[in-house]
């Protein structure tokens, strides 16, 4: 099993409701229906995943997730992405396997 197939299994989980998946500037970006609750489920699914290695301990994953919601006054996708990015860095700065949301 490869890292790519491990990620594929995580994102295809029917309980996560991943609507879209893309790489933006080297970062994996997922559009989730359900906001923070689904992001928490995704974080748990990633931390539970293992990639078996021959004769060694399995490889485990961690993730940091920033959540932002589209606002009525948003004029571009970049505004939403900027808020999600700020929430992501808040999650990264507070430890592994964290979900932080943009304050609304």
KEROKE-720877 format. One record per residue: residue in one letter; x, y, z of N, C-alpha, C in turn. Coordinates in nm, 2 decimals, decimal comma. Atoms other than C-alpha are relative to their C-alpha. Layout:
<gulos>
("A"; (X; Y; Z); (X; Y; Z); (X; Y; Z)) ...
</gulos>
This chain:
<gulos>
("X"; (0,09; -0,12; 0,00); (0,00; 0,00; 0,00); (0,09; 0,12; 0,00)) ("X"; (-0,08; -0,13; 0,01); (0,13; 0,35; -0,09); (-0,06; 0,11; 0,09)) ("X"; (0,06; -0,11; -0,07); (0,08; 0,68; 0,09); (-0,12; 0,05; -0,08)) ("X"; (0,11; -0,05; 0,08); (-0,14; 0,79; -0,20); (-0,13; -0,09; 0,02)) ("X"; (0,12; 0,08; -0,02); (-0,37; 0,49; -0,16); (-0,05; 0,01; 0,14)) ("X"; (0,05; -0,03; -0,14); (-0,38; 0,55; 0,22); (-0,09; 0,12; 0,00)) ("X"; (0,08; -0,13; 0,00); (-0,50; 0,91; 0,16); (-0,13; -0,03; -0,08)) ("X"; (0,13; 0,03; 0,08); (-0,75; 0,78; -0,10); (-0,10; -0,07; 0,09)) ("X"; (0,09; 0,07; -0,09); (-0,90; 0,54; 0,16); (-0,06; 0,10; 0,10)) ("X"; (0,04; -0,09; -0,10); (-0,92; 0,82; 0,41); (-0,11; 0,09; -0,06)) ("X"; (0,09; -0,10; 0,07); (-1,09; 1,07; 0,17); (-0,12; -0,06; -0,06)) ("X"; (0,12; 0,07; 0,06); (-1,33; 0,81; 0,03); (-0,09; -0,05; 0,11)) ("X"; (0,09; 0,04; -0,11); (-1,48; 0,74; 0,38); (-0,13; 0,08; -0,01)) ("X"; (0,13; -0,07; 0,03); (-1,85; 0,81; 0,33); (-0,05; 0,08; 0,12)) ("X"; (0,04; -0,08; -0,11); (-1,88; 0,96; 0,68); (0,07; 0,14; 0,00)) ("X"; (-0,08; -0,13; 0,00); (-1,64; 1,25; 0,59); (-0,06; 0,10; -0,09)) ("X"; (0,07; -0,09; 0,10); (-1,84; 1,40; 0,30); (0,10; 0,10; -0,06)) ("X"; (-0,10; -0,08; 0,07); (-1,53; 1,53; 0,11); (-0,06; 0,04; -0,13)) ("X"; (0,06; -0,05; 0,12); (-1,68; 1,74; -0,17); (0,10; 0,02; -0,11)) ("X"; (-0,10; -0,03; 0,10); (-1,36; 1,84; -0,35); (0,13; -0,01; 0,07)) ("X"; (-0,14; 0,01; -0,05); (-0,99; 1,78; -0,31); (0,09; 0,06; -0,10)) ("X"; (-0,10; -0,06; 0,09); (-0,71; 1,98; -0,46); (0,13; 0,04; 0,07)) ("X"; (-0,13; -0,04; -0,06); (-0,35; 2,08; -0,41); (0,02; 0,15; -0,04)) ("X"; (-0,03; -0,14; 0,02); (-0,29; 2,46; -0,38); (0,13; 0,04; 0,06)) ("X"; (-0,14; -0,03; -0,05); (0,07; 2,57; -0,35); (0,06; -0,10; 0,09)) ("X"; (-0,06; 0,11; -0,08); (0,17; 2,23; -0,22); (-0,07; -0,04; 0,12)) ("X"; (0,08; 0,04; -0,11); (-0,10; 2,21; 0,03); (-0,13; -0,07; -0,05)) ("X"; (0,12; 0,08; 0,04); (-0,39; 1,96; 0,02); (-0,12; 0,08; 0,06)) ("X"; (0,12; -0,08; -0,04); (-0,72; 2,15; 0,03); (-0,12; -0,08; -0,02)) ("X"; (0,12; 0,07; 0,02); (-1,05; 1,98; 0,09); (-0,12; 0,09; 0,03)) ("X"; (0,13; -0,07; -0,03); (-1,40; 2,13; 0,07); (-0,09; -0,11; 0,07)) ("X"; (0,08; 0,09; -0,08); (-1,60; 1,96; 0,35); (-0,14; 0,06; 0,02)) ("X"; (0,13; -0,05; -0,04); (-1,97; 1,98; 0,40); (-0,01; -0,04; 0,15)) ("X"; (0,01; 0,03; -0,14); (-2,03; 2,01; 0,77); (0,10; 0,08; 0,09)) ("X"; (-0,09; -0,08; -0,07); (-1,75; 2,24; 0,87); (0,09; -0,07; 0,11)) ("X"; (-0,09; 0,05; -0,10); (-1,57; 2,18; 1,20); (-0,02; -0,14; 0,04)) ("X"; (0,03; 0,14; -0,04); (-1,74; 1,86; 1,29); (0,06; -0,10; -0,10)) ("X"; (-0,06; 0,08; 0,11); (-1,64; 1,70; 0,96); (0,15; 0,01; 0,00)) ("X"; (-0,15; -0,01; 0,00); (-1,29; 1,84; 0,99); (0,06; -0,08; 0,12)) ("X"; (-0,04; 0,08; -0,11); (-1,26; 1,68; 1,33); (0,00; -0,15; -0,03)) ("X"; (0,01; 0,14; 0,05); (-1,37; 1,34; 1,18); (0,12; -0,03; -0,09)) ("X"; (-0,11; 0,01; 0,10); (-1,11; 1,39; 0,90); (0,13; -0,01; 0,08)) ("X"; (-0,12; 0,00; -0,08); (-0,84; 1,46; 1,16); (0,01; -0,13; 0,07)) ("X"; (-0,01; 0,13; -0,07); (-0,93; 1,15; 1,36); (0,03; -0,12; -0,10)) ("X"; (-0,02; 0,10; 0,10); (-0,94; 0,94; 1,04); (0,15; -0,01; -0,05)) ("X"; (-0,14; -0,01; 0,04); (-0,59; 1,06; 0,94); (0,09; -0,06; 0,11)) ("X"; (-0,09; 0,05; -0,11); (-0,44; 0,99; 1,28); (-0,02; -0,15; 0,03)) ("X"; (0,02; 0,14; -0,02); (-0,59; 0,64; 1,28); (0,06; -0,08; -0,11)) ("X"; (-0,05; 0,07; 0,12); (-0,45; 0,55; 0,94); (0,15; -0,04; 0,03)) ("X"; (-0,14; 0,05; -0,01); (-0,13; 0,34; 0,92); (0,04; -0,05; -0,14)) ("X"; (-0,06; 0,06; 0,12); (0,09; 0,25; 0,63); (0,10; -0,11; 0,04)) ("X"; (-0,09; 0,11; -0,04); (0,25; -0,09; 0,68); (0,14; 0,01; -0,07)) ("X"; (-0,14; 0,00; 0,05); (0,63; -0,10; 0,63); (0,06; -0,14; 0,02)) ("X"; (-0,06; 0,14; -0,01); (0,82; -0,43; 0,57); (0,09; 0,00; 0,12)) ("X"; (-0,09; 0,03; -0,12); (0,97; -0,54; 0,91); (0,02; 0,12; 0,09)) ("X"; (-0,01; -0,12; -0,09); (0,92; -0,19; 1,07); (-0,13; 0,04; 0,05)) ("X"; (0,12; -0,06; -0,06); (0,67; 0,00; 1,27); (-0,08; 0,07; -0,12)) ("X"; (0,07; -0,06; 0,11); (0,39; 0,12; 1,04); (0,02; 0,16; 0,01)) ("X"; (0,00; -0,14; 0,02); (0,40; 0,48; 0,92); (-0,13; 0,06; 0,04)) ("X"; (0,13; -0,06; -0,05); (0,14; 0,70; 1,10); (0,00; 0,15; -0,05)) ("X"; (0,02; -0,13; 0,05); (0,01; 1,04; 0,99); (-0,06; 0,09; 0,11)) ("X"; (0,07; -0,10; -0,08); (-0,09; 1,36; 1,16); (-0,05; 0,11; -0,10)) ("X"; (0,05; -0,11; 0,08); (-0,28; 1,66; 1,02); (-0,04; 0,12; 0,08)) ("X"; (0,05; -0,13; -0,05); (-0,36; 2,02; 1,09); (-0,10; 0,05; -0,10)) ("X"; (0,11; -0,04; 0,08); (-0,68; 2,16; 0,96); (-0,05; 0,14; 0,04)) ("X"; (0,06; -0,13; -0,02); (-0,80; 2,52; 0,92); (-0,14; 0,00; -0,07)) ("X"; (0,13; 0,00; 0,05); (-1,17; 2,57; 0,87); (-0,05; 0,15; -0,01)) ("X"; (0,06; -0,13; 0,02); (-1,34; 2,88; 0,73); (-0,13; -0,02; -0,08)) ("X"; (0,13; 0,01; 0,07); (-1,69; 2,94; 0,60); (-0,01; 0,12; -0,10)) ("X"; (0,03; -0,11; 0,09); (-1,80; 3,15; 0,30); (-0,09; 0,10; 0,07)) ("X"; (0,08; -0,11; -0,06); (-1,93; 3,49; 0,41); (-0,07; 0,07; -0,10)) ("X"; (0,09; -0,08; 0,09); (-2,20; 3,70; 0,25); (0,09; 0,11; -0,07)) ("X"; (-0,07; -0,11; 0,06); (-1,95; 3,98; 0,18); (0,13; -0,04; -0,07)) ("X"; (-0,12; 0,05; 0,07); (-1,68; 3,76; 0,03); (-0,01; 0,04; -0,15)) ("X"; (0,00; -0,04; 0,14); (-1,59; 3,89; -0,32); (0,08; -0,10; -0,08)) ("X"; (-0,08; 0,10; 0,08); (-1,35; 3,61; -0,41); (0,03; -0,12; 0,09)) ("X"; (-0,04; 0,12; -0,07); (-1,24; 3,26; -0,32); (0,13; 0,03; 0,08)) ("X"; (-0,12; -0,03; -0,07); (-0,91; 3,41; -0,21); (-0,02; 0,05; 0,15)) ("X"; (0,04; -0,05; -0,13); (-1,08; 3,58; 0,09); (-0,03; -0,12; 0,09)) ("X"; (0,03; 0,12; -0,08); (-1,21; 3,24; 0,21); (0,13; -0,07; 0,02)) ("X"; (-0,12; 0,08; -0,02); (-0,88; 3,07; 0,15); (0,10; 0,07; 0,10)) ("X"; (-0,09; -0,08; -0,09); (-0,69; 3,35; 0,34); (-0,04; -0,03; 0,15)) ("X"; (0,04; 0,03; -0,14); (-0,91; 3,29; 0,65); (0,02; -0,15; 0,03)) ("X"; (-0,03; 0,14; -0,03); (-0,88; 2,91; 0,62); (0,15; -0,02; 0,02)) ("X"; (-0,15; 0,01; -0,02); (-0,50; 2,95; 0,59); (0,04; 0,05; 0,13)) ("X"; (-0,03; -0,06; -0,13); (-0,49; 3,17; 0,90); (-0,04; -0,10; 0,11)) ("X"; (0,04; 0,10; -0,10); (-0,69; 2,90; 1,09); (0,09; -0,12; -0,01)) ("X"; (-0,09; 0,11; 0,01); (-0,46; 2,63; 0,95); (0,13; 0,03; 0,08)) ("X"; (-0,12; -0,03; -0,07); (-0,15; 2,81; 1,09); (-0,02; 0,01; 0,15)) ("X"; (0,04; 0,01; -0,14); (-0,33; 2,85; 1,42); (0,00; -0,14; 0,05)) ("X"; (0,00; 0,14; -0,04); (-0,38; 2,48; 1,43); (0,14; -0,06; 0,00)) ("X"; (-0,14; 0,05; 0,01); (-0,02; 2,41; 1,33); (0,08; 0,05; 0,12)) ("X"; (-0,08; -0,06; -0,12); (0,11; 2,64; 1,61); (-0,05; -0,05; 0,13)) ("X"; (0,05; 0,05; -0,13); (-0,10; 2,47; 1,88); (0,02; -0,15; 0,02)) ("X"; (-0,04; 0,14; -0,01); (0,02; 2,11; 1,81); (-0,05; -0,09; -0,11)) ("X"; (0,03; 0,09; 0,11); (-0,04; 1,80; 1,60); (-0,15; -0,04; 0,02)) ("X"; (0,13; 0,05; 0,00); (-0,38; 1,67; 1,50); (-0,10; 0,10; 0,06)) ("X"; (0,08; -0,11; -0,05); (-0,56; 2,00; 1,55); (-0,09; 0,05; -0,11)) ("X"; (0,09; -0,07; 0,09); (-0,86; 2,17; 1,39); (-0,03; 0,13; 0,07)) ("X"; (0,04; -0,13; -0,05); (-0,90; 2,54; 1,43); (-0,09; 0,07; -0,11)) ("X"; (0,09; -0,06; 0,09); (-1,17; 2,75; 1,28); (0,02; 0,15; 0,00)) ("X"; (0,00; -0,15; 0,01); (-1,18; 3,11; 1,16); (-0,11; 0,05; 0,09)) ("X"; (0,11; -0,06; -0,09); (-1,36; 3,32; 1,42); (-0,10; 0,08; -0,09)) ("X"; (0,10; -0,06; 0,09); (-1,68; 3,43; 1,25); (-0,05; 0,13; 0,05)) 
</gulos>
